[in-house]
Amino acid sequence: MRRTATSMTGVALLVATAPGALAQSGEAAYYGDLPTVVTAGRLEQPRTRVPASVTVIDREAITASGATDLPDLLRLVAGVQVGHFSGAKATVTQQGLADEFSRKMQVLVDGRVVYTPATSGVAWYDLPVSLENIDRIEVTRGPNGASYGVNAFVGAIHIRTRPPEETEGTRILTEVGGDGYRRSLVRMGTRDGSSSQRLTWERRRDDGYTGKAGTRHDQRRHRVRYRSRHRPGVNTILDVDAGVNAGYTGRGSDGSYHEPAHDREVERYFGQVQWQWLRSSHEDWRVHLSHERADVDDRMEVPPYTERDGGDALDGIEDFPGDAPLTNDPSTDVRRTAAELEHHSRPLPGLRLAWGLHGRHDELIAPGYVGDEEPVVLNTRRAFLHTEWRPGARWTLHAGVGVEDEPYTGTHAAPRLGANWHYHPGHAVRLSATRARRAPSLLEAQGNWGLRQAGNNELVDLMMRGDRDLEPERVDSVELALVGGGEAFNYEFKLFQRTFRDLIVGVDTYPATTGEPYSDYRGQCPEDPYGRPCAYLASHVRLQQNSETIRTRGAELQLDWQPARGSRLGLAYAWGTAEGELDTAVPDHPLLESTQSADSTIPEHTAALWGSQRLGAWRFSAAAYHVSAMQWIMSDELDGWTTLDVTVARDLDLGFGDGRLAVAALDAPGEYADFHDEYRRDRRLYAHASVTF
């Protein structure tokens, strides 16, 4: 079945992209005005000349999707899986091999890195980004450590917001929908000569997904963001950007000993300055400075063991602090300062260079994670170089390397080589090979997370332990792709193979390993073959280790077609498979599996098909999504699911401005689970009203 699906996809693509189908004439076709991308190699390039696969989600696709949050937008990208660990916590990966933190994709907002240093994941709902202000999202589908460092292990997502000069005037928006969804937005933009400014305020609330009784999924958010652009000289651009995101998400459930129902409160601030000097048409310099603080209060009060049902099982265990009030506290206070210098030039005809230096200083306080009140300091330095050489009209050759020094595993190089053969105007064959690394996160390297005594922070019940001796994760990737198109039609079909070595996997041990605090305290529990106190100490301890070699291979197809004025169709399809096992628990455990197939983490088929049609003042759009059966690491086995989002909108001429009314039905077919079966998405209706003047 897998071979058949791949063969059919390849045949369909070859028919659709026969060189004569979209032929252009003359030398201008090779250097013509084709859609361009920047993220893959840090150079603005037509899609046929980039060294990696890139999907662009533009303004029209954002509107047509009907999505109400950032993670759902990424379902439009071939090979991307989006899961919701809860109604207010999402995880995003590319071609599987991920858990709830999804640490393998670098995410940037207007050039600023936004991953959290504690887990190396992304708090998607904490980002100060409003959908209305996004200009485009560029997703590099494949390792991109050569451009963006160790976190771009399987891809990079760059969210670019609209320049303020494109959003003049005032916009007022309100949305209401099912599950308590409410969103309001006010945006004001002005322009004065060579300067423009934009101020955006947004408020959102949502009660979350359907789940078991007493489980918290709700969220409340306030966002404020200011952005300005100044042109002090003909060849100089200065961008100033600042924002704050504050609110809470509901976490946990009633009756849980380790994660009771509570509010996870967040305050996040950032400021950044970007300066660009266009020295000539062939050379420019860029400087990017940013500072951010993210304060997360996630402290949970946990009752003493003796107050739980059957607490007398701890009687007779000498010196065990069974009467002590406990806390589970994954709170973090993070301060990040970063600076980057980037230079683009064309020293010779046909040769372009991009090089740069990046430095980042992270300081975080996370006593619940590491067991120490003192700040943890993480310094990262990176240098990168990319070259694009056009020896003739039919060839584009790429070479690039990123060298990064990070705190836990030292210095690593991530090289990339590629060649694009332009066999016909507007069409190319690309062959590329790249290597990337991912260093351990703080939690993986020095985590010491568990239940602690409320008064003195002494560890009582270990839940997760890091390991400073972990090797960095490594991936070698080879891709062969057909890419091309023009203004009305763009396509890419790619075959790839990736070899992963030393993937870092959380391994469940049972009970705590020898030498851990209170490891010798054993109550009598007949149904527990390990003699562990019943239901009081953690049922397992998650340690970190490097896994054996895993190989994945697959195919991806991305199409974007505008068949007529006011019409647009998009298709994203991916097929994937893997060889190898993930060691996830001790052997012969009576309750948990000791290994998980790497293939189970990759859905065999994923697809997104969306379309938009304008008829006068009306716009009709729909997006259908399919994911076949899969299993996130250490989570439930999920059945495959298919869903459909439909939006109907009407534009209004109000005399003093423009208005828009819209209704959307999301997940119209009904409920399904995209991370674990306990939390299920269900049919929701939304109404939208906005005015711009």
Secondary structure, DSSP 4 states (H G I P E B T S, - for coil): -HHHHHHHHHHHHHHHT-TTTT---STHHHHS---EE-TTTSS-EEGGG-SS-EEEEEHHHHHHH--SSHHHHGGGSTTEEEEEEETTEEEEEESS---SS--SEEEEETTEE---TTTS---GGGS---GGGEEEEEEEES--HHHH-TT-SSEEEEEEEPPGGGS-EEEEEEEEESTT-EEEEEEEEEEETTEEEEEEEEEEEE---B-STTB---EEEEEEEEEEEEEEETTEEEEEEEEEEEEEEEESBTT-SSS-SEEEEEEEEEEEEEEEEEEETTEEEEEEEEEEEEEEE--EEE--GGGSTTGGGGTT-TT--TTS-EEE---EEEEEEEEEEEEEEEEETTEEEEEEEEEEEEEEE-HHHHS-SSPEEEEEEEEEEEEEEEEETTEEEEEEEEEEEETTTEEEEEEEEEEEEEEETTEEEEEEEEEEEEPPPHHHHH-EEEEEETTT--EEEEEEE--TTPPPEEEEEEEEEEEEE-SSEEEEEEEEEEEEES-EEEEEESSPPTTSTTTT-----TT-TT-PPTTSS-S-EEEEEE---EEEEEEEEEEEE--STTEEEEEEEEEEEEE-EEE-B-TT-SSS-SEEEGGGGS-SEEEEEEEEEEETTEEEEEEEEEE-SEE-TTS-EE--EEEEEEEEEEEEE-SSSEEEEEEEEESTT--B-SS-TTSBB--EEEEEEEEE-
